[in-house]
Amino acid sequence: MPTIIDREDVQRLLKNGAQLVDVLPENDYEQDHLPGAINIPLPVLDRDSVANLDRRRPVIVYCHDVL
């Protein structure tokens, strides 16, 4: 179930083993992403693309896009 979290929540979750997923296109991910994040671009985010994520650990999905 999706939940909006703040910076402190992200830091706490990462310290406790959360997985970090950046959903920006690959080129944007390569230019700038958070340390430890994996890239699964939003258009390909599906059951197969997340199969390698550990279902026992929280997943933080983020996107940063500057207009």
C-alpha positions in Angstrom: 0.0 0.0 0.0 1.5 3.4 -1.0 2.3 5.8 1.8 3.8 9.3 1.4 6.8 9.7 3.7 9.2 12.6 4.5 13.0 12.8 4.5 13.3 11.5 8.1 11.2 8.5 7.3 13.3 7.7 4.3 16.5 7.9 6.3 15.0 5.6 9.0 13.7 3.1 6.6 17.0 3.0 4.7 18.9 2.4 7.9 16.6 -0.6 8.5 17.1 -2.2 5.1 14.6 -0.6 2.8 15.1 -0.8 -0.9 15.3 2.4 -2.9 13.8 2.5 -6.5 14.1 5.5 -8.8 11.4 5.5 -11.5 12.9 8.2 -13.8 14.1 7.3 -17.3 17.5 5.7 -17.4 19.3 8.8 -18.8 18.0 10.9 -15.9 18.8 8.2 -13.4 22.4 8.0 -14.7 22.8 11.8 -14.3 21.6 12.0 -10.7 20.1 9.5 -8.3 20.3 8.8 -4.6 23.1 6.5 -3.5 22.0 2.9 -3.4 19.0 3.4 -5.6 18.1 1.0 -8.4 16.5 2.2 -11.6 13.1 0.8 -12.8 11.7 3.5 -15.2 8.0 4.1 -14.6 6.9 2.9 -18.1 8.4 -0.6 -17.4 7.4 -0.8 -13.7 5.4 -4.1 -13.6 5.4 -7.4 -11.9 8.4 -8.7 -13.9 10.6 -5.6 -13.3 10.2 -5.8 -9.5 10.6 -9.6 -9.3 14.2 -9.1 -7.9 13.0 -6.9 -5.0 12.9 -8.5 -1.6 9.2 -8.7 -0.7 10.1 -8.9 3.0 11.7 -5.4 3.0 10.1 -2.0 2.5 10.4 -0.4 -0.9 10.8 3.3 -1.3 9.9 4.5 -4.8 10.8 8.0 -5.8 10.9 10.4 -8.7 12.5 13.8 -8.9 11.7 15.8 -12.0 12.5 19.5 -12.4 10.1 21.3 -14.6 
